[in-house]
Every structure is written in C-alpha cells, then in structure tokens.
Amino acid sequence: MRNPDQSVQSAFFADGTGTSNTLILGSDTAVISDAELLLAAKLLQDGETVAFPTETVYGLGGNALKPSAIRKIFEAKGRPSDNPLIVHIADLDALNGLVAEVSPLAETLMTAFWPGPLTLVMKKRPEVPSEVTGGLDTVAVRMPVHELARRLIRLSGVPVAAPSANLSGKPSPTRCEDVIRDLSGRVACILCGELSEIGLESTVVDVTGEEPVILRPGGITLEMIRSAAGCGKYDEAVDRKILEGEKARSPGMKYTHYSPDAEVILFEGEPEAVAAEILRRAAAYTLAGSRVGIMTFDERVKIYADSGEVLSLGSLERLDQVAQNLFQTLRAFDSGKIDVVLSETVEDSGIGKAIMNRLIKAAGYRVVRV
C-alpha cells in the first residue's frame, strides 16, 4: 500500500502501457486506511475525481454540487454531457439539498431498498447543477450499501455524482485493475476494493408519478419493486434504442454501453438451434481469419470445444453469478484480442432482464433469433 503522504503513484501494466499521476490506494491489499480515506475525501471536497468501489460496479465520483468537478468526470470518461449522472449519498439528510420533495412512493422504496442498489429519480432542487442531470428537471439519487463507499461520501461532506469508472461505452468495471487500466492518468485518485458483489449497475426507478417506472433494470427487480410498492412497470424505452433528439431519462439509456472492442452478436431461441447456429458462424468467421470468442454457461461449455475462445458466465441456475461475471467476461475477450463474440442469452425476466439489457446494448442490438 502506498504512503498517503505521497502525492502521486505511477501505475505500470503487464502490457507495458503508460504511467500516471493518479493516486492509487489499496492496489495490493484492497484495504484502505482511515488516513487514505480522508485523503480521498479531501480530494472530493476540493473538486477532484475519485474512483471507488460500490456493491454494483466501481464508480467515478465528483462533488455533485460543483460543475467543474462534474466536467472533470465527463472529460475523464469521454462521456457525452447530455447523459445524466447518479448522485450518491450516505444518509437521508443529504436529500434536503438535492430533491424538491420526497413522495410517499419514494419513501416506500427507500424503506424497502436503501441502502442498496436502487436509484430513485425525483424532481431536483435548483442547487443541483444541470451538468449532473443532463438538462433534466429531475435528479437520480442512490444510497449505496457498500461500507467503504458510504464512509467516503460521509467523510467528504458532499453528495457524490458517480457514473461507472470506465471509459465511456466500455464494460463497467467490477475490479480495481479494470479501473486502473481505463482511468489511470485521467483521474485524481483510485480506491481499490474487492470484486463488486452485484456486478451490474443499480436499478433506476422514476418515482415522480403515482407508479414506479423502471428506467434501467438492475439487481432490484420489477418483481421486488411490485412487492414493495404494490405496482410498477418498465419504461417502454428500456427495450429499444433512444430516438434521435430524445432525451435520456436515466444513465444507460441513450448511448452504446458495455461494449468490448470485439463485435458482439447475441443468439436467442431453442438451446439446440442456438448452439448449431453459433457453431456454424464460429466456423465461418474462423475460416475468414477472425478470432472468435463464444460466451456461454457452465452447463453448455463442452458444446463449443475447439470452436474459439470459450468463456462461461457461470451457471444458468445462478443468474446472480452470471450478472457478477458479465462485465469481467466481456473485458476478458479484449485481453484475448478477439474479433467477434458469439453469445448465448438468458430468459428476459427477473435479474435476467438486467443481464439481457446489458447484453443487448453491448451487442449494439445485434440479436439473431433462431
């Protein structure tokens, strides 16, 4: 672990790329001392950017009330400025400076799921900069359950706007080494922790109306929302591309997301037909000189032996495991210099809805139904 009194640390990668002036804390042990955490919190207070672990994915934080800090986030990620950010808080009192009102519906969902992987979209107060909201009159707020994240936010004394800590469009990071690879030299500080428990970004729910509307599926499922609130639905834009000129009401709705360097193609249908089509296409791509990756599940790995680089997302009986492994697996194909990834799919319900939402965006809506 580095000495917190030092101002910079160089990060060297196995492939020989780059050095940085990014402060990297806990990279060897994933343990952050109180002194180091205070240092990171002070950076947030001063308007700098700090990447940190949460239970969903790693986030890239900045002072949500300081426009210059928000601009640094967009610059570091290469993120379009009309893509709204999620504001992270450590306690309910922080809502007073962010939202115009907390409706009974919002209170119900907070009681059920906060702290946790649920983001609520509410009417914003004038003090919240438009840079945070993408020009909308609403603000997305979440209280993470991750202990280190909440301690950092509390010590900083400011609400922390934090999209995922990756280059825009790439798979979200669930490991510190992925954050370092993407953002070293682009941000002031990176806090290293353990592998993200959930592995998918939070569920985003609009609570400005009478019924909760899911804008982005995640670990808190529609069924869980309905159980808590008695109702709930998906926004119709969850399953389609955002139209030209249409404003994104939530992160993850408008632009290409979660994509490795390789082209990704999804296959839906009966398992036998899907396997046959993937094998056929894998042979054709290989014959044409492309490096092929196949993304499948534990129960089906043997089907694709000798058909390319075959990686499993986990067991179909454990979709929570599949969710945790998804982004890390997509990044692994980049490490293997794969040209095209042929991927099986899961049922589009429960946590599978969130998995499919990420897969479809990673594939740029390239879905083959067989």
ChimeraX attribute file (.defattr): number of C-alpha atoms within 10 A of each C-alpha:
attribute: neighborCount
match mode: 1-to-1
recipient: residues
	/A:1	14
	/A:2	15
	/A:3	11
	/A:4	17
	/A:5	9
	/A:6	8
	/A:7	13
	/A:8	16
	/A:9	18
	/A:10	13
	/A:11	18
	/A:12	14
	/A:13	11
	/A:14	5
	/A:15	7
	/A:16	7
	/A:17	9
	/A:18	12
	/A:19	13
	/A:20	18
	/A:21	16
	/A:22	22
	/A:23	23
	/A:24	28
	/A:25	25
	/A:26	17
	/A:27	18
	/A:28	11
	/A:29	11
	/A:30	14
	/A:31	16
	/A:32	17
	/A:33	12
	/A:34	11
	/A:35	12
	/A:36	20
	/A:37	21
	/A:38	17
	/A:39	19
	/A:40	29
	/A:41	22
	/A:42	16
	/A:43	18
	/A:44	28
	/A:45	21
	/A:46	14
	/A:47	20
	/A:48	22
	/A:49	30
	/A:50	27
	/A:51	29
	/A:52	25
	/A:53	28
	/A:54	27
	/A:55	24
	/A:56	28
	/A:57	28
	/A:58	32
	/A:59	29
	/A:60	26
	/A:61	32
	/A:62	31
	/A:63	29
	/A:64	27
	/A:65	22
	/A:66	23
	/A:67	17
	/A:68	14
	/A:69	23
	/A:70	27
	/A:71	16
	/A:72	19
	/A:73	28
	/A:74	20
	/A:75	16
	/A:76	22
	/A:77	21
	/A:78	13
	/A:79	17
	/A:80	13
	/A:81	18
	/A:82	19
	/A:83	22
	/A:84	26
	/A:85	27
	/A:86	26
	/A:87	26
	/A:88	27
	/A:89	25
	/A:90	24
	/A:91	16
	/A:92	11
	/A:93	9
	/A:94	17
	/A:95	18
	/A:96	11
	/A:97	14
	/A:98	25
	/A:99	20
	/A:100	15
	/A:101	14
	/A:102	15
	/A:103	14
	/A:104	12
	/A:105	16
	/A:106	22
	/A:107	14
	/A:108	14
	/A:109	21
	/A:110	20
	/A:111	10
	/A:112	16
	/A:113	19
	/A:114	18
	/A:115	19
	/A:116	20
	/A:117	24
	/A:118	28
	/A:119	33
	/A:120	26
	/A:121	24
	/A:122	23
	/A:123	19
	/A:124	22
	/A:125	17
	/A:126	12
	/A:127	12
	/A:128	20
	/A:129	18
	/A:130	20
	/A:131	22
	/A:132	27
	/A:133	26
	/A:134	21
	/A:135	17
	/A:136	17
	/A:137	14
	/A:138	25
	/A:139	29
	/A:140	27
	/A:141	26
	/A:142	26
	/A:143	24
	/A:144	25
	/A:145	18
	/A:146	17
	/A:147	12
	/A:148	19
	/A:149	24
	/A:150	19
	/A:151	15
	/A:152	25
	/A:153	25
	/A:154	17
	/A:155	17
	/A:156	21
	/A:157	16
	/A:158	21
	/A:159	26
	/A:160	32
	/A:161	28
	/A:162	24
	/A:163	28
	/A:164	28
	/A:165	31
	/A:166	27
	/A:167	22
	/A:168	22
	/A:169	19
	/A:170	21
	/A:171	24
	/A:172	29
	/A:173	30
	/A:174	32
	/A:175	19
	/A:176	25
	/A:177	16
	/A:178	18
	/A:179	25
	/A:180	27
	/A:181	17
	/A:182	17
	/A:183	22
	/A:184	25
	/A:185	19
	/A:186	18
	/A:187	24
	/A:188	24
	/A:189	29
	/A:190	29
	/A:191	27
	/A:192	24
	/A:193	24
	/A:194	14
	/A:195	21
	/A:196	20
	/A:197	18
	/A:198	21
	/A:199	28
	/A:200	29
	/A:201	29
	/A:202	24
	/A:203	22
	/A:204	27
	/A:205	30
	/A:206	25
	/A:207	23
	/A:208	18
	/A:209	11
	/A:210	13
	/A:211	16
	/A:212	26
	/A:213	22
	/A:214	27
	/A:215	26
	/A:216	26
	/A:217	28
	/A:218	28
	/A:219	24
	/A:220	21
	/A:221	19
	/A:222	24
	/A:223	16
	/A:224	17
	/A:225	22
	/A:226	15
	/A:227	12
	/A:228	17
	/A:229	18
	/A:230	11
	/A:231	15
	/A:232	20
	/A:233	15
	/A:234	16
	/A:235	15
	/A:236	10
	/A:237	16
	/A:238	19
	/A:239	17
	/A:240	13
	/A:241	15
	/A:242	14
	/A:243	10
	/A:244	7
	/A:245	6
	/A:246	9
	/A:247	16
	/A:248	21
	/A:249	25
	/A:250	26
	/A:251	22
	/A:252	24
	/A:253	22
	/A:254	22
	/A:255	17
	/A:256	18
	/A:257	22
	/A:258	25
	/A:259	24
	/A:260	24
	/A:261	19
	/A:262	21
	/A:263	17
	/A:264	25
	/A:265	22
	/A:266	23
	/A:267	21
	/A:268	17
	/A:269	14
	/A:270	10
	/A:271	14
	/A:272	10
	/A:273	14
	/A:274	20
	/A:275	21
	/A:276	14
	/A:277	17
	/A:278	22
	/A:279	20
	/A:280	12
	/A:281	15
	/A:282	23
	/A:283	16
	/A:284	13
	/A:285	16
	/A:286	15
	/A:287	10
	/A:288	9
	/A:289	10
	/A:290	15
	/A:291	18
	/A:292	25
	/A:293	27
	/A:294	26
	/A:295	24
	/A:296	25
	/A:297	21
	/A:298	13
	/A:299	12
	/A:300	16
	/A:301	16
	/A:302	11
	/A:303	14
	/A:304	19
	/A:305	12
	/A:306	9
	/A:307	17
	/A:308	20
	/A:309	16
	/A:310	21
	/A:311	19
	/A:312	18
	/A:313	23
	/A:314	20
	/A:315	15
	/A:316	17
	/A:317	11
	/A:318	10
	/A:319	18
	/A:320	19
	/A:321	16
	/A:322	24
	/A:323	25
	/A:324	22
	/A:325	21
	/A:326	24
	/A:327	26
	/A:328	19
	/A:329	18
	/A:330	26
	/A:331	20
	/A:332	15
	/A:333	23
	/A:334	15
	/A:335	12
	/A:336	12
	/A:337	13
	/A:338	20
	/A:339	19
	/A:340	21
	/A:341	26
	/A:342	23
	/A:343	24
	/A:344	21
	/A:345	21
	/A:346	19
	/A:347	13
	/A:348	12
	/A:349	13
	/A:350	17
	/A:351	23
	/A:352	21
	/A:353	21
	/A:354	24
	/A:355	26
	/A:356	20
	/A:357	21
	/A:358	26
	/A:359	27
	/A:360	23
	/A:361	23
	/A:362	26
	/A:363	22
	/A:364	19
	/A:365	17
	/A:366	15
	/A:367	16
	/A:368	13
	/A:369	12
	/A:370	14
